Amino acid sequence: MEIHPKIEIVDLALKYKDILILGDLQLGYEDYLNKNGIMVPRFQTEDTLNKIRGILDNVNVKIIVFNGDVKHQFSGISPQEWDSVEMLIEELIEKYKIVIVKGNHDNLLEPILKKYKGKIELVNSYKVDNITIVHGDKIIPNPSEIIIIGHEHPAIGFKEKPNEKYKCFLKGKWNKHILIVMPSFNMLTIGSDVSKEKILSPYLKTNLEDYNVYVVEDKTYCFGKLKNIL
């Protein structure tokens, strides 16, 4: 399904021309949970890779852009994060150009990527045609006509199912720009319900009622404007 002309939703990713965009993998999240007393099996990395493989089997792309928060920890690098990021890169680097847009969780990503120096682009934002891809934790100057962000981990709940929520894309306006918000690619969490939970991204510190909601389940469903869901 197209969320905008030439920009297609493919599972939890976006495809534009020969570019695949994914956001907020947050590899190593199980280790963080385990250290905080929440015991979960460590299957996230393999599940993430399997999901990426499934997407790549169905699209023809040359560039993969990770839109921030490839790893989870702010203040260090856990052994699981190091291994998981390397597994991700080794899986893709021979067939695709890899671009990583730094997120607020990626302040210590460089040591892991050192062995791939010259083979991976690590940037604060990535521009192609009239699109700027940026993580979304802070406003950047001079963005393009279309801005694609992550960071927010948008999800939505429905009054008919008050105990459930679903990953979703959002599309609306920020100032005079078209803003597309990507769901988290993290397999362990759904995200935050944008209709009632605290908003994180400064790009979304506005009324979201006129944003269109695209829920991702077995396929993509367009539910129209958020105000008609509430």
N, CA, C and O of each residue as an XYZ file, in Angstrom:
920
protein
N       0.842     -1.204      0.000
C       0.000      0.000      0.000
C       0.877      1.253      0.000
O       1.850      1.333      0.750
N       0.532      2.228     -0.840
C       1.264      3.493     -0.835
C       0.744      4.392      0.279
O      -0.461      4.602      0.417
N       1.678      4.920      1.074
C       1.312      5.902      2.086
C       1.426      7.306      1.497
O       0.845      8.262      2.010
N       2.185      7.405      0.415
C       2.375      8.640     -0.333
C       2.842      8.211     -1.721
O       3.461      7.155     -1.853
N       2.564      8.995     -2.756
C       3.008      8.580     -4.084
C       4.484      8.172     -4.123
O       5.359      8.945     -3.734
N       4.748      6.954     -4.595
C       6.069      6.347     -4.732
C       6.675      5.876     -3.415
O       7.778      5.329     -3.410
N       5.975      6.079     -2.294
C       6.443      5.586     -0.996
C       5.472      4.504     -0.530
O       4.299      4.777     -0.274
N       5.970      3.286     -0.425
C       5.125      2.128     -0.188
C       5.388      1.530      1.194
O       6.537      1.383      1.609
N       4.321      1.192      1.892
C       4.443      0.431      3.137
C       4.659     -1.036      2.785
O       3.866     -1.633      2.057
N       5.738     -1.607      3.307
C       6.028     -3.029      3.131
C       6.253     -3.618      4.521
O       7.337     -3.508      5.093
N       5.205     -4.245      5.050
C       5.256     -4.740      6.424
C       5.536     -3.543      7.347
O       4.795     -2.561      7.305
N       6.582     -3.601      8.175
C       6.899     -2.486      9.075
C       7.928     -1.528      8.483
O       8.447     -0.659      9.184
N       8.223     -1.683      7.201
C       9.233     -0.875      6.523
C       8.573      0.006      5.460
O       7.388     -0.132      5.157
N       9.378      0.912      4.908
C       8.957      1.722      3.774
C       9.897      1.459      2.612
O      11.092      1.233      2.803
N       9.351      1.489      1.416
C      10.158      1.360      0.212
C       9.952      2.592     -0.658
O       8.820      2.980     -0.948
N      11.065      3.204     -1.071
C      11.042      4.310     -2.022
C      12.078      4.022     -3.097
O      13.274      3.960     -2.811
N      11.626      3.847     -4.324
C      12.513      3.472     -5.424
C      13.310      2.223     -5.035
O      12.716      1.176     -4.781
N      14.644      2.314     -4.984
C      15.458      1.139     -4.634
C      15.970      1.215     -3.198
O      17.017      0.655     -2.872
N      15.218      1.916     -2.338
C      15.621      2.120     -0.938
C      14.590      1.493     -0.005
O      13.388      1.713     -0.156
N      15.069      0.709      0.960
C      14.225      0.167      2.020
C      14.582      0.880      3.321
O      15.757      1.012      3.662
N      13.561      1.338      4.046
C      13.760      2.111      5.269
C      13.144      1.351      6.440
O      11.976      0.963      6.394
N      13.937      1.143      7.490
C      13.463      0.490      8.710
C      13.851      1.356      9.905
O      14.853      2.070      9.858
N      13.065      1.295     10.967
C      13.383      2.118     12.126
C      13.288      1.380     13.445
O      12.490      0.454     13.594
N      14.097      1.788     14.393
C      13.969      1.363     15.794
C      13.986     -0.152     15.975
O      13.035     -0.737     16.492
N      15.088     -0.781     15.540
C      15.246     -2.212     15.800
C      15.508     -2.466     17.285
O      15.009     -3.439     17.850
N      16.298     -1.580     17.916
C      16.651     -1.669     19.336
C      17.139     -3.067     19.711
O      16.644     -3.693     20.648
N      18.122     -3.530     18.951
C      18.719     -4.838     19.232
C      19.365     -4.842     20.613
O      19.948     -3.847     21.043
N      19.254     -5.952     21.286
C      19.784     -6.056     22.642
C      18.762     -5.741     23.720
O      19.106     -5.677     24.900
N      17.513     -5.543     23.331
C      16.480     -5.176     24.299
C      16.243     -6.283     25.328
O      15.920     -6.000     26.482
N      16.402     -7.542     24.911
C      16.205     -8.634     25.873
C      17.203     -8.542     27.021
O      16.851     -8.782     28.176
N      18.456     -8.192     26.700
C      19.478     -8.078     27.726
C      19.101     -7.006     28.739
O      19.277     -7.185     29.944
N      18.581     -5.892     28.238
C      18.118     -4.810     29.119
C      16.994     -5.308     30.027
O      16.997     -5.038     31.228
N      16.035     -6.034     29.452
C      14.928     -6.550     30.253
C      15.421     -7.548     31.297
O      14.995     -7.499     32.450
N      16.317     -8.451     30.899
C      16.851     -9.446     31.825
C      17.546     -8.792     33.009
O      17.378     -9.227     34.149
N      18.337     -7.733     32.741
C      19.052     -7.039     33.810
C      18.104     -6.317     34.755
O      18.467     -6.004     35.889
N      16.881     -6.050     34.284
C      15.887     -5.386     35.117
C      14.850     -6.364     35.665
O      13.755     -5.973     36.067
N      15.219     -7.634     35.670
C      14.390     -8.638     36.333
C      13.255     -9.195     35.507
O      12.418     -9.934     36.027
N      13.208     -8.855     34.224
C      12.157     -9.375     33.352
C      12.789    -10.419     32.447
O      13.556    -10.082     31.545
N      12.475    -11.665     32.680
C      13.148    -12.741     31.972
C      12.397    -13.081     30.683
O      11.265    -13.565     30.713
N      13.044    -12.820     29.572
C      12.481    -13.163     28.261
C      13.543    -13.933     27.481
O      14.732    -13.662     27.644
N      13.145    -14.881     26.640
C      14.129    -15.596     25.825
C      14.758    -14.661     24.802
O      14.131    -13.696     24.364
N      16.001    -14.952     24.422
C      16.739    -14.055     23.530
C      16.553    -14.483     22.069
O      17.435    -15.078     21.450
N      15.378    -14.157     21.554
C      15.071    -14.526     20.177
C      14.919    -13.311     19.266
O      14.670    -13.466     18.070
N      15.065    -12.092     19.820
C      14.757    -10.892     19.053
C      15.597    -10.756     17.791
O      15.075    -10.433     16.724
N      16.899    -11.004     17.912
C      17.774    -10.792     16.756
C      17.393    -11.705     15.599
O      17.278    -11.249     14.461
N      17.199    -12.982     15.878
C      16.844    -13.922     14.809
C      15.466    -13.609     14.237
O      15.260    -13.709     13.028
N      14.519    -13.230     15.097
C      13.191    -12.850     14.604
C      13.272    -11.614     13.714
O      12.604    -11.529     12.683
N      14.100    -10.659     14.129
C      14.274     -9.433     13.336
C      14.886     -9.757     11.979
O      14.417     -9.278     10.946
N      15.938    -10.575     11.989
C      16.578    -10.956     10.727
C      15.616    -11.724      9.823
O      15.600    -11.509      8.611
N      14.822    -12.608     10.398
C      13.856    -13.354      9.598
C      12.819    -12.434      8.965
O      12.414    -12.634      7.820
N      12.400    -11.436      9.714
C      11.418    -10.479      9.178
C      12.035     -9.651      8.054
O      11.389     -9.406      7.034
N      13.282     -9.220      8.237
C      13.973     -8.476      7.189
C      14.168     -9.349      5.955
O      13.971     -8.888      4.831
N      14.552    -10.603      6.157
C      14.716    -11.527      5.033
C      13.409    -11.670      4.248
O      13.403    -11.668      3.017
N      12.311    -11.793      4.984
C      11.012    -11.932      4.326
C      10.656    -10.722      3.484
O      10.104    -10.851      2.391
N      10.978     -9.544      4.001
C      10.717     -8.318      3.230
C      11.599     -8.277      1.992
O      11.125     -7.994      0.892
N      12.893     -8.562      2.176
C      13.835     -8.474      1.061
C      13.547     -9.511     -0.019
O      13.918     -9.314     -1.177
N      12.900    -10.601      0.338
C      12.514    -11.603     -0.653
C      11.432    -11.081     -1.602
O      11.219    -11.631     -2.682
N      10.752    -10.010     -1.180
C       9.607     -9.526     -1.946
C       9.783     -8.126     -2.525
O       8.857     -7.588     -3.132
N      10.958     -7.531     -2.345
C      11.214     -6.204     -2.907
C      12.563     -6.217     -3.617
O      13.425     -7.051     -3.336
N      12.723     -5.293     -4.526
C      13.990     -5.149     -5.240
C      14.628     -3.831     -4.820
O      14.233     -2.769     -5.303
N      15.602     -3.888     -3.934
C      16.247     -2.675     -3.427
C      17.760     -2.827     -3.459
O      18.289     -3.937     -3.525
N      18.436     -1.702     -3.412
C      19.897     -1.682     -3.382
C      20.440     -1.043     -2.108
O      21.580     -1.292     -1.716
N      19.618     -0.222     -1.470
C      20.046      0.533     -0.285
C      19.110      0.219      0.870
O      17.892      0.194      0.696
N      19.676     -0.021      2.050
C      18.872     -0.182      3.264
C      19.251      0.930      4.230
O      20.417      1.084      4.594
N      18.250      1.703      4.641
C      18.453      2.798      5.586
C      17.819      2.401      6.919
O      16.619      2.138      6.993
N      18.634      2.361      7.964
C      18.132      2.130      9.325
C      17.941      3.492      9.973
O      18.901      4.227     10.204
N      16.690      3.816     10.260
C      16.380      5.163     10.740
C      16.434      5.247     12.263
O      15.430      5.511     12.924
N      17.628      5.015     12.803
C      17.872      5.267     14.215
C      17.545      4.135     15.163
O      16.709      3.277     14.880
N      18.226      4.155     16.300
C      18.041      3.189     17.389
C      18.205      1.751     16.911
O      17.332      0.906     17.111
N      19.338      1.497     16.280
C      19.684      0.130     15.895
C      19.916     -0.706     17.151
O      19.527     -1.873     17.196
N      20.548     -0.119     18.177
C      20.768     -0.792     19.448
C      19.922     -0.140     20.533
O      19.317      0.907     20.305
N      19.878     -0.755     21.708
C      18.949     -0.266     22.733
C      19.598      0.609     23.809
O      19.061      1.668     24.133
N      20.730      0.195     24.368
C      21.274      0.894     25.537
C      21.785      2.288     25.186
O      22.378      2.499     24.128
N      21.546      3.235     26.094
C      22.060      4.590     25.938
C      23.538      4.680     26.308
O      24.335      5.273     25.581
N      23.891      4.089     27.437
C      25.156      4.426     28.093
C      26.238      3.362     27.984
O      27.264      3.459     28.657
N      26.036      2.377     27.173
C      27.044      1.333     27.042
C      26.716      0.422     25.880
O      25.772      0.660     25.127
N      27.512     -0.623     25.748
C      27.268     -1.634     24.726
C      27.291     -2.993     25.412
O      28.330     -3.422     25.914
N      26.169     -3.656     25.432
C      26.145     -4.984     26.033
C      26.725     -5.988     25.037
O      26.712     -5.740     23.831
N      27.236     -7.124     25.533
C      27.728     -8.158     24.605
C      26.667     -8.584     23.599
O      26.973     -8.841     22.435
N      25.407     -8.659     24.055
C      24.341     -9.050     23.133
C      24.152     -8.008     22.037
O      23.957     -8.361     20.874
N      24.210     -6.724     22.398
C      24.077     -5.662     21.392
C      25.192     -5.762     20.357
O      24.941     -5.684     19.154
N      26.410     -5.933     20.827
C      27.561     -6.006     19.914
C      27.378     -7.170     18.932
O      27.534     -7.005     17.722
N      27.046     -8.341     19.469
C      26.865     -9.525     18.620
C      25.694     -9.342     17.658
O      25.784     -9.712     16.487
N      24.596     -8.770     18.152
C      23.395     -8.641     17.332
C      23.592     -7.645     16.196
O      23.168     -7.901     15.069
N      24.226     -6.516     16.478
C      24.472     -5.533     15.426
C      25.407     -6.122     14.372
O      25.197     -5.925     13.175
N      26.435     -6.840     14.813
C      27.345     -7.479     13.850
C      26.606     -8.510     12.998
O      26.840     -8.588     11.792
N      25.724     -9.298     13.602
C      24.939    -10.271     12.835
C      24.102     -9.580     11.774
O      24.007    -10.053     10.642
N      23.498     -8.463     12.142
C      22.677     -7.694     11.207
C      23.509     -7.197     10.029
O      23.129     -7.366      8.871
N      24.648     -6.584     10.341
C      25.497     -6.026      9.294
C      26.042     -7.129      8.389
O      26.018     -6.999      7.165
N      26.532     -8.213      8.988
C      27.108     -9.300      8.198
C      26.063     -9.927      7.266
O      26.391    -10.384      6.171
N      24.834     -9.940      7.702
C      23.752    -10.485      6.881
C      23.537     -9.678      5.601
O      23.178    -10.240      4.566
N      23.757     -8.357      5.669
C      23.318     -7.467      4.594
C      24.434     -6.821      3.788
O      24.215     -6.428      2.642
N      25.620     -6.703      4.361
C      26.622     -5.801      3.806
C      27.151     -6.224      2.442
O      27.601     -5.377      1.671
N      27.107     -7.493      2.134
C      27.633     -7.944      0.844
C      26.680     -7.662     -0.314
O      27.112     -7.590     -1.464
N      25.398     -7.504     -0.027
C      24.411     -7.337     -1.103
C      23.827     -5.932     -1.191
O      23.285     -5.549     -2.228
N      23.936     -5.149     -0.089
C      23.253     -3.860     -0.047
C      24.178     -2.765      0.479
O      25.069     -3.012      1.291
N      23.938     -1.555     -0.006
C      24.542     -0.390      0.635
C      23.771     -0.133      1.923
O      22.540     -0.112      1.918
N      24.486      0.063      3.022
C      23.841      0.270      4.316
C      24.081      1.694      4.795
O      25.216      2.167      4.845
N      22.997      2.363      5.143
C      23.048      3.703      5.730
C      22.389      3.637      7.098
O      21.281      3.117      7.229
N      23.058      4.157      8.115
C      22.466      4.218      9.454
C      22.315      5.679      9.847
O      23.296      6.414      9.955
N      21.078      6.082     10.056
C      20.779      7.414     10.586
C      20.812      7.303     12.108
O      20.071      6.509     12.688
N      21.651      8.079     12.745
C      21.828      7.946     14.190
C      20.566      8.349     14.953
O      19.955      9.385     14.692
N      20.200      7.484     15.911
C      19.111      7.796     16.822
C      19.650      8.125     18.196
O      20.860      8.085     18.418
N      18.765      8.448     19.117
C      19.204      8.821     20.461
C      19.770      7.640     21.240
O      20.422      7.844     22.264
N      19.537      6.404     20.780
C      20.124      5.223     21.429
C      21.453      4.820     20.790
O      22.083      3.860     21.233
N      21.883      5.536     19.762
C      23.045      5.103     18.978
C      24.314      5.891     19.273
O      25.230      5.921     18.450
N      24.377      6.530     20.439
C      25.548      7.360     20.745
C      26.821      6.530     20.909
O      27.923      7.077     20.855
N      26.684      5.211     21.109
C      27.868      4.352     21.228
C      27.863      3.261     20.149
O      28.306      2.137     20.387
N      27.367      3.600     18.990
C      27.325      2.637     17.899
C      28.660      2.539     17.152
O      28.995      1.490     16.602
N      29.416      3.640     17.138
C      30.654      3.680     16.344
C      31.649      2.565     16.646
O      32.230      2.023     15.706
N      31.880      2.184     17.922
C      32.847      1.095     18.167
C      32.468     -0.213     17.480
O      33.341     -0.953     17.026
N      31.175     -0.500     17.404
C      30.747     -1.743     16.745
C      30.989     -1.651     15.244
O      31.334     -2.645     14.604
N      30.810     -0.465     14.687
C      30.902     -0.283     13.237
C      32.321     -0.036     12.754
O      32.555      0.072     11.550
N      33.276      0.056     13.683
C      34.653      0.395     13.303
C      35.220     -0.570     12.272
O      35.938     -0.150     11.364
N      34.912     -1.845     12.395
C      35.453     -2.843     11.468
C      34.861     -2.704     10.067
O      35.384     -3.269      9.106
N      33.766     -1.948      9.956
C      33.124     -1.754      8.652
C      33.392     -0.351      8.092
O      32.673      0.121      7.211
N      34.419      0.298      8.603
C      34.720      1.663      8.187
C      34.876      1.742      6.672
O      35.578      0.939      6.057
N      34.207      2.727      6.092
C      34.241      2.900      4.647
C      33.196      2.106      3.905
O      33.000      2.302      2.705
N      32.509      1.197      4.612
C      31.492      0.358      3.975
C      30.075      0.739      4.392
O      29.109      0.354      3.732
N      29.946      1.492      5.483
C      28.640      1.898      6.000
C      28.614      3.410      6.168
O      29.583      3.994      6.653
N      27.528      4.045      5.777
C      27.342      5.469      6.031
C      26.639      5.638      7.376
O      25.548      5.103      7.576
N      27.251      6.372      8.290
C      26.638      6.707      9.574
C      26.400      8.208      9.568
O      27.355      8.984      9.582
N      25.143      8.628      9.548
C      24.792     10.026      9.308
C      23.749     10.494     10.320
O      23.116      9.685     10.998
N      23.583     11.804     10.407
C      22.545     12.374     11.272
C      21.196     12.465     10.562
O      20.149     12.463     11.209
N      21.223     12.543      9.256
C      20.009     12.498      8.448
C      20.418     12.064      7.050
O      21.590     12.142      6.681
N      19.442     11.607      6.277
C      19.730     11.105      4.939
C      18.703     11.691      3.976
O      17.499     11.524      4.171
N      19.173     12.369      2.949
C      18.279     13.005      1.988
C      18.360     12.298      0.642
O      19.440     11.957      0.161
N      17.197     12.088      0.050
C      17.120     11.546     -1.295
C      15.926     12.215     -1.978
O      14.809     12.184     -1.463
N      16.170     12.810     -3.125
C      15.134     13.551     -3.847
C      14.482     14.566     -2.908
O      15.176     15.411     -2.341
N      13.173     14.497     -2.738
C      12.477     15.470     -1.884
C      12.142     14.896     -0.512
O      11.183     15.326      0.129
N      12.938     13.917     -0.063
C      12.684     13.228      1.203
C      13.878     13.391      2.140
O      15.025     13.238      1.720
N      13.609     13.703      3.408
C      14.616     13.657      4.467
C      14.239     12.559      5.444
O      13.135     12.548      5.989
N      15.161     11.641      5.658
C      14.972     10.576      6.648
C      15.778     10.966      7.881
O      16.996     11.125      7.800
N      15.117     11.120      9.008
C      15.772     11.537     10.245
C      15.081     10.820     11.399
O      13.892     10.512     11.320
N      15.826     10.555     12.470
C      15.262      9.720     13.523
C      14.017     10.335     14.152
O      13.014      9.644     14.332
N      14.066     11.611     14.486
C      12.871     12.260     15.003
C      12.924     12.650     16.455
O      11.938     13.155     16.992
N      14.073     12.428     17.123
C      14.177     12.816     18.525
C      14.460     14.306     18.690
O      14.311     14.846     19.787
N      14.866     14.972     17.617
C      15.079     16.416     17.647
C      14.847     16.994     16.262
O      15.029     16.319     15.249
N      14.444     18.255     16.242
C      14.172     18.957     14.993
C      15.495     19.285     14.302
O      16.440     19.746     14.942
N      15.552     19.047     13.005
C      16.745     19.410     12.243
C      16.415     20.563     11.309
O      15.264     20.709     10.896
N      17.411     21.394     10.963
C      17.148     22.515     10.055
C      17.030     22.065      8.605
O      17.613     21.059      8.203
N      16.276     22.816      7.839
C      16.187     22.667      6.380
C      15.839     21.263      5.906
O      16.550     20.715      5.064
N      14.773     20.668      6.419
C      14.379     19.358      5.907
C      13.729     19.482      4.528
O      13.395     20.582      4.086
N      13.557     18.366      3.869
C      12.928     18.335      2.553
C      11.404     18.449      2.670
O      10.849     18.570      3.762
N      10.764     18.406      1.530
C       9.300     18.508      1.491
C       8.648     17.388      2.304
O       7.643     17.607      2.980
N       9.223     16.194      2.233
C       8.707     15.029      2.954
C       9.723     14.628      4.022
O      10.913     14.504      3.735
N       9.254     14.428      5.250
C      10.110     13.997      6.359
C       9.622     12.628      6.827
O       8.431     12.426      7.066
N      10.561     11.694      6.953
C      10.245     10.363      7.492
C      10.979     10.199      8.811
O      12.204     10.314      8.856
N      10.245      9.933      9.884
C      10.851      9.776     11.207
C      10.478      8.426     11.824
O       9.522      7.772     11.404
N      11.258      8.029     12.829
C      10.940      6.915     13.709
C      10.744      7.488     15.101
O       9.990      8.444     15.281
N      11.418      6.913     16.083
C      11.514      7.417     17.454
C      10.216      7.283     18.257
O      10.257      6.924     19.434
N       9.088      7.561     17.646
C       7.834      7.621     18.394
C       7.275      6.239     18.728
O       6.555      6.097     19.717
N       7.593      5.209     17.921
C       7.025      3.865     18.071
C       5.494      3.916     18.085
O       4.879      3.407     19.023
N       4.865      4.517     17.069
C       3.408      4.699     17.130
C       2.636      3.392     17.087
O       2.986      2.452     16.374
N       1.581      3.371     17.873
C       0.621      2.267     17.890
C      -0.747      2.884     18.127
O      -0.858      4.059     18.475
N      -1.768      2.098     17.940
C      -3.131      2.609     18.139
C      -3.990      1.516     18.751
O      -3.849      0.336     18.429
N      -4.887      1.933     19.644
C      -5.875      1.024     20.214
C      -7.263      1.415     19.741
O      -7.476      2.530     19.263
N      -8.196      0.501     19.875
C      -9.567      0.746     19.448
C     -10.509      0.502     20.626
O     -10.278     -0.385     21.447
N     -11.574      1.305     20.694
C     -12.491      1.183     21.827
C     -13.165     -0.188     21.870
O     -13.578     -0.650     22.934
N     -13.275     -0.842     20.695
C     -13.875     -2.168     20.665
C     -12.956     -3.221     21.290
O     -13.419     -4.268     21.742
N     -11.633     -2.931     21.310
C     -10.656     -3.840     21.906
C      -9.739     -3.036     22.825
O      -8.581     -2.796     22.483
N     -10.236     -2.623     23.972
C      -9.492     -1.693     24.832
C      -8.174     -2.229     25.379
O      -7.325     -1.445     25.802
N      -7.985     -3.541     25.380
C      -6.758     -4.115     25.941
C      -5.723     -4.463     24.889
O      -4.701     -5.075     25.197
N      -5.981     -4.076     23.650
C      -5.050     -4.387     22.574
C      -4.636     -3.113     21.841
O      -5.386     -2.138     21.781
N      -3.428     -3.146     21.288
C      -2.997     -2.053     20.423
C      -2.146     -2.624     19.300
O      -1.631     -3.738     19.388
N      -2.011     -1.828     18.237
C      -1.421     -2.328     17.009
C      -0.401     -1.329     16.470
O      -0.620     -0.118     16.505
N       0.713     -1.855     15.972
C       1.710     -0.990     15.347
C       1.076     -0.280     14.152
O       0.254     -0.852     13.436
N       1.473      0.980     13.950
C       0.894      1.728     12.842
C       1.859      2.775     12.305
O       2.770      3.222     13.002
N       1.640      3.152     11.061
C       2.269      4.325     10.463
C       1.313      5.501     10.625
O       0.095      5.326     10.679
N       1.881      6.692     10.703
C       1.093      7.918     10.712
C       1.541      8.806      9.553
O       2.718      8.830      9.193
N       0.590      9.530      8.979
C       0.930     10.515      7.951
C       0.111     11.773      8.184
O      -1.115     11.730      8.287
N       0.821     12.901      8.267
C       0.142     14.171      8.467
C       1.028     15.317      8.033
O       1.883     15.169      7.159
N       0.811     16.458      8.654
C       1.559     17.666      8.312
C       2.345     18.165      9.516
O       1.838     18.201     10.638
N       3.587     18.547      9.262
C       4.385     19.257     10.262
C       4.839     20.558      9.599
O       5.592     20.546      8.625
N       4.366     21.676     10.144
C       4.549     22.966      9.462
C       4.055     22.812      8.026
O       2.890     22.468      7.822
N       4.885     23.051      7.042
C       4.451     22.911      5.644
C       4.940     21.598      5.020
O       4.850     21.407      3.807
N       5.445     20.721      5.845
C       6.034     19.477      5.362
C       5.077     18.306      5.553
O       4.273     18.293      6.484
N       5.173     17.333      4.667
C       4.490     16.061      4.871
C       5.338     15.226      5.823
O       6.538     15.055      5.610
N       4.713     14.714      6.864
C       5.430     13.937      7.880
C       4.903     12.513      7.892
O       3.701     12.284      8.026
N       5.806     11.565      7.752
C       5.469     10.143      7.846
C       6.201      9.573      9.057
O       7.414      9.732      9.193
N       5.459      8.912      9.926
C       6.015      8.357     11.162
C       5.981      6.839     11.063
O       4.931      6.247     10.812
N       7.149      6.206     11.265
C       7.262      4.759     11.132
C       7.077      4.053     12.473
O       7.480      4.585     13.508
N       6.478      2.871     12.470
C       6.416      2.087     13.709
C       7.774      1.466     14.027
O       8.659      1.402     13.174
N       7.915      1.022     15.237
C       9.133      0.330     15.648
C       9.230     -1.028     14.972
O       8.232     -1.727     14.798
N      10.470     -1.390     14.589
C      10.728     -2.724     14.045
C      11.096     -3.703     15.156
O      11.398     -4.864     14.883
N      11.072     -3.244     16.398
C      11.360     -4.089     17.557
C      10.273     -5.153     17.697
O       9.087     -4.828     17.752
N      10.673     -6.412     17.756
C       9.724     -7.512     17.799
C       9.149     -7.756     19.194
O       8.194     -8.518     19.341
N       9.717     -7.120     20.219
C       9.298     -7.399     21.594
C       8.239     -6.435     22.122
O       7.544     -6.749     23.088
N       8.113     -5.275     21.502
C       7.149     -4.294     21.990
C       6.275     -3.803     20.848
O       6.695     -3.772     19.692
N       5.056     -3.421     21.190
C       4.140     -2.887     20.181
C       4.420     -1.401     19.952
O       4.536     -0.959     18.809
N       4.528     -0.634     21.035
C       4.755      0.802     20.922
C       3.803      1.558     21.821
O       3.157      0.974     22.690
N       3.718      2.857     21.609
C       2.883      3.732     22.439
C       1.627      4.142     21.678
O       1.689      4.523     20.509
N       0.492      4.058     22.358
C      -0.775      4.447     21.747
C      -0.809      5.966     21.581
O      -0.893      6.700     22.565
N      -0.744      6.429     20.345
C      -0.646      7.872     20.091
C      -1.939      8.598     20.411
O      -1.962      9.829     20.430
N      -3.018      7.865     20.663
C      -4.282      8.523     20.993
C      -4.383      8.880     22.468
O      -5.225      9.690     22.858
N      -3.504      8.263     23.311
C      -3.660      8.546     24.748
C      -2.367      8.505     25.554
O      -2.370      8.915     26.714
N      -1.263      8.026     24.985
C      -0.014      7.995     25.738
C       0.864      9.192     25.396
O       0.627      9.886     24.407
N       1.868      9.425     26.211
C       2.731     10.591     26.049
C       3.451     10.560     24.710
O       3.997      9.533     24.307
N       3.444     11.713     24.019
C       4.127     11.849     22.737
C       5.594     12.184     22.983
O       5.914     13.027     23.821
N       6.485     11.517     22.246
C       7.922     11.692     22.450
C       8.565     12.655     21.454
O       9.359     13.510     21.847
N       8.233     12.527     20.178
C       8.939     13.294     19.152
C       8.487     14.746     19.118
O       7.287     15.018     19.162
N       9.436     15.691     19.040
C       9.046     17.102     18.906
C       8.302     17.391     17.607
O       7.602     18.399     17.507
N       8.443     16.529     16.623
C       7.684     16.710     15.383
C       6.187     16.467     15.588
O       5.369     16.889     14.771
N       5.837     15.794     16.670
C       4.440     15.425     16.905
C       3.816     16.178     18.073
O       2.751     15.801     18.562
N       4.476     17.237     18.518
C       3.935     18.046     19.614
C       2.879     18.996     19.061
O       3.003     20.217     19.162
N       1.861     18.423     18.489
C       0.791     19.174     17.843
C      -0.452     18.308     17.887
O      -0.407     17.184     18.386
N      -1.548     18.812     17.376
C      -2.773     18.031     17.341
C      -2.665     16.962     16.249
O      -2.458     17.284     15.079
N      -2.803     15.709     16.629
C      -2.641     14.604     15.690
C      -3.964     14.127     15.099
O      -3.988     13.135     14.370
N      -5.051     14.808     15.397
C      -6.365     14.313     14.999
C      -6.513     14.147     13.488
O      -7.250     13.274     13.029
N      -5.816     14.979     12.716
C      -5.945     14.908     11.260
C      -4.885     14.018     10.616
O      -4.793     13.954      9.390
N      -4.092     13.338     11.424
C      -3.120     12.374     10.881
C      -3.850     11.103     10.457
O      -4.748     10.628     11.153
N      -3.454     10.562      9.312
C      -4.007      9.293      8.854
C      -3.264      8.129      9.504
O      -2.051      8.193      9.707
N      -3.987      7.086      9.823
C      -3.468      5.929     10.547
C      -3.474      4.702      9.628
O      -4.493      4.362      9.027
N      -2.313      4.050      9.536
C      -2.171      2.836      8.728
C      -1.709      1.710      9.651
O      -0.548      1.679     10.059
N      -2.595      0.802      9.973
C      -2.298     -0.292     10.895
C      -1.673     -1.451     10.128
O      -2.131     -1.818      9.046
N      -0.612     -2.024     10.713
C       0.077     -3.160     10.096
C      -0.227     -4.418     10.893
O       0.149     -4.547     12.058
N      -0.918     -5.344     10.234
C      -1.166     -6.660     10.823
C      -0.829     -7.705      9.758
O       0.308     -7.754      9.289
N      -1.790     -8.534      9.372
C      -1.543     -9.490      8.299
C      -1.339     -8.779      6.967
O      -0.698     -9.310      6.060
N      -1.888     -7.578      6.861
C      -1.644     -6.659      5.760
C      -1.816     -5.250      6.321
O      -2.047     -5.078      7.518
N      -1.703     -4.254      5.463
C      -1.835     -2.872      5.917
C      -3.274     -2.406      5.742
O      -3.883     -2.607      4.691
N      -3.808     -1.778      6.789
C      -5.171     -1.266      6.768
C      -5.141      0.238      6.992
O      -4.552      0.707      7.966
N      -5.766      0.996      6.103
C      -5.867      2.438      6.292
C      -7.175      2.731      7.023
O      -8.257      2.438      6.515
N      -7.068      3.313      8.222
C      -8.248      3.619      9.032
C      -8.664      5.076      8.937
O      -9.547      5.514      9.675
N      -8.046      5.832      8.043
C      -8.414      7.227      7.922
C      -7.836      8.057      9.045
O      -6.832      7.684      9.652
N      -8.466      9.174      9.319
C      -7.937     10.131     10.290
C      -8.099      9.626     11.723
O      -9.068      8.946     12.062
N      -7.125      9.979     12.540
C      -7.128      9.553     13.939
C      -8.389     10.010     14.662
O      -8.917      9.282     15.503
N      -8.876     11.199     14.347
C     -10.049     11.726     15.043
C     -11.300     10.873     14.807
O     -12.242     10.916     15.598
N     -11.306     10.099     13.717
C     -12.463      9.246     13.446
C     -12.357      7.889     14.134
O     -13.304      7.103     14.130
N     -11.201      7.626     14.722
C     -10.983      6.369     15.444
C     -11.299      6.546     16.926
O     -11.758      5.614     17.585
N     -11.051      7.739     17.441
C     -11.164      7.987     18.879
C     -12.612      7.842     19.356
O     -12.891      8.016     20.542
